[in-house]
Amino acid sequence: MRNKMAKKIKLKDLLNENSPGFEGRKFGDALPTLDSVKASYDSKNDTLQEGRIKSNITKTWDDKNTILDDCRNFILEAVDAGGEDMARDLADTFKILSNYAMGEYKKSKR
């Protein structure tokens, strides 16, 4: 027996201008296909992998300059993708990470 309070999900709620493949679509344009959405997703991933970031987060950085370059380039890529709000969120995140790093530094000096 279904719960009477269960919310019905309507197709119009699932598919909107923010849905994959619908970005930049104008009225009357063809609907996206699974292949076109997959191709778009793959091209975005290829762009990130070919972007300015030099290393993979699962690998070890070789020196401080590589870390700094990667952080700067990550910020540039993220702000390009997310705009002003992303820049603000990243600034807040890096403040938190800075405090965390300082705490780890102080613990190592004990």
C-alpha positions, 0 to 999 in steps of 0.5 A: 500500500502506498503512503498517502503522503508520498510525493508524486514525481512529474516528468516536468519536474525532472526535466527543466532547463538545468537538466543535462542536455537542455543547457542553452536549448531554445524553444523548438530545438530538437530534444537531447538524445542519450548520445548527445548528453553523453558526448557533452559529458565526455567533452566536459571531462576531457576539458578538465583533464586537459586543463591547467591542473598538472596533477591528479589529487591521488598522486603526490606533488613533487614540490610546493610550487606545483601545489600552489600552481595547481591550487591557483589553476583549480580556482580559475577553472572552478570560478570559470565554471561557477562564477562569483558564488563559487569564488566566494565558496572557495575563499571560505573553504581555503580559510577553513583549510588554512586553519586546519593546516595551521592546526596540523603544523602546531601539532607536529611541533609538539 
